[in-house]
Amino acid sequence: MNWEPLLLTFKLAFITTLLLLLISIPLCYWLAYTKSRVKPIVETLVSMPLVLPPTVLGFYFLVVFSPNNALGNWLDTVIGIKLLFSFPGLVIASILYSLPFMVHPIQSGLAGIPHSLKEAAYVMGKSKLATLLHILLPNIKPSLLTGIVLSFAHTIGEFGVVLMIGGNIPGETKVASIAIYDEVEALNYSAANFYSLVLFAITFCILLMVYLINGGYLKKSVK
């Protein structure tokens, strides 16, 4: 059995989740506390992947990253980065497609923290960065965990976007969801079942662990 699609899938999910976490924390901080008039527009753009078909996003990724497009041509000729049918392209597409799964839990967690806690930190001389890192984030650990797990699991299950932007290149862009599709097309149901079973088992265990931790069941059992 070829493990390469599974390893590539988890590599993509890990890199995407890590980058999403770094991007989402400052974005969520701004969304949770800003009074800007453009906030609804930003929230709408962040949430668009939840309702748009993956093929729509994949199509626009193809248009933007194409060498025939000004941006795609500049990236290819000036910087030397080719995003179509490449692993870096999969990462960028996965970040945009999984963004709401990281942003929504963290934003809700930050918005639920009493303003008095943040103001007290400022009175004690804490900077905004120190308040975020040492006071706000430690108080939303369940939200952080939920965002991380949902983003990781969602990236594992991507199909339409990764197929359109990455194609089906073994060792480069052929992730497990595409491998399952290929095996079904080839009537190789045993291989398709193997890939599907591995993904099902891993995502089930990850989500179950989140519910156990956030529900406090593990802490109760330890006590």
C-alpha positions, -999 to 999 in steps of 0.1 A, spaced: 0 0 0 13 35 -9 15 56 22 27 87 3 -7 104 -2 -14 100 36 19 114 46 15 143 22 -20 150 35 -8 152 71 22 174 61 -2 197 43 -26 198 73 2 204 98 18 233 78 -16 248 70 -28 247 106 4 262 119 3 291 95 -34 296 101 -28 299 138 -1 326 133 -24 345 109 -56 341 128 -46 353 163 -39 389 153 -69 389 129 -92 375 156 -79 401 181 -88 429 157 -122 414 149 -130 408 186 -122 444 197 -124 467 167 -152 491 161 -143 497 125 -170 500 99 -152 475 76 -155 447 103 -186 432 87 -169 431 53 -139 413 67 -160 389 86 -180 381 55 -149 375 34 -135 352 61 -167 332 62 -172 329 24 -155 295 22 -182 281 44 -209 287 18 -191 288 -15 -186 256 -35 -149 245 -34 -148 246 -72 -156 283 -71 -125 290 -49 -105 266 -70 -114 283 -102 -104 318 -89 -71 304 -75 -64 290 -110 -71 324 -125 -51 344 -100 -21 321 -99 -20 314 -137 11 326 -156 -13 344 -179 -24 366 -150 -3 396 -139 2 383 -103 9 347 -114 34 359 -141 51 382 -116 55 354 -90 68 330 -116 92 353 -135 104 377 -107 103 356 -75 105 322 -91 75 308 -73 51 285 -92 19 281 -73 -2 262 -98 1 224 -95 27 227 -66 27 220 -29 31 257 -20 0 264 -40 -19 238 -20 -8 254 12 -20 289 2 -53 275 -11 -58 254 21 -51 284 43 -78 305 26 -103 276 24 -98 266 61 -95 302 75 -131 304 90 -125 271 109 -97 287 128 -110 323 130 -145 317 143 -136 297 175 -107 321 185 -128 352 178 -157 339 199 -133 331 227 -117 365 227 -150 383 225 -163 363 255 -135 375 278 -147 403 301 -133 437 291 -124 443 327 -97 417 325 -81 434 296 -84 468 311 -69 456 344 -39 443 325 -34 477 309 -37 495 343 -9 472 355 13 484 327 10 454 304 14 462 267 -13 450 242 11 422 230 19 411 266 -18 411 274 -27 390 244 1 364 250 0 361 288 -36 369 297 -61 366 268 -48 335 250 -43 314 282 -80 321 290 -93 308 257 -74 275 255 -106 255 246 -112 279 217 -76 276 205 -78 238 207 -111 238 188 -97 261 160 -66 240 156 -84 207 155 -111 219 131 -86 235 108 -64 203 108 -94 180 102 -109 202 75 -76 204 56 -74 166 57 -108 163 41 -103 189 13 -109 177 -23 -123 202 -47 -99 230 -40 -68 208 -39 -77 190 -71 -82 222 -90 -52 241 -78 -28 211 -73 -39 185 -98 -29 149 -93 9 148 -91 23 119 -71 46 130 -43 38 167 -49 0 173 -48 -17 139 -47 -32 139 -12 -53 112 3 -87 126 -8 -75 126 -44 -60 91 -40 -93 78 -28 -110 93 -59 -84 77 -82 -88 43 -66 -125 44 -69 -123 54 -105 -99 24 -110 -124 1 -92 -96 -6 -67 -120 -5 -37 -96 -22 -12 -71 7 -16 -98 33 -14 -112 16 17 -77 17 33 -72 54 27 -107 62 38 -105 41 70 -72 57 80 -86 92 76 -119 83 93 -101 68 123 -77 97 127 -103 124 124 -126 106 147 -100 102 174 -89 139 171 -125 152 173 -133 129 202 -103 141 221 -114 177 217 -149 170 230 -134 151 260 -110 179 268 -134 208 263 -162 189 282 -139 183 311 -144 145 311 -107 137 312 -102 160 342 -132 144 360 -119 109 353 -84 119 367 -100 132 399 
